[in-house]
Amino acid sequence: MSADPRVLWDRQGNPTKHVSDALNIVRWQPREALHKIEARSNLGPADRVILFSDGKATDDHGDEIGDILDEP
């Protein structure tokens, strides 16, 4: 049985190096992906987005809005 994804980031602003390290991706990727996901979801830097260890992103209400690992 696999564990549920854990929360890596649940704040406003840009994700820290901790997020890219946990996902084993380049430092700038979560930041760029988050900006694209926020734009598509009509969210901005002041909105809280939650990033999980499987790459999923949800809004403050828990609605899935994207996956940072799927962003080019």
Secondary structure, 3 states (H helix, E strand, C coil): CCCCCCEEECCCCCCCHHHHHHHCCCCHHHHHHHHHHHHHCCCCCCCCCEEECCCEEECCCCCEEEECCCCC
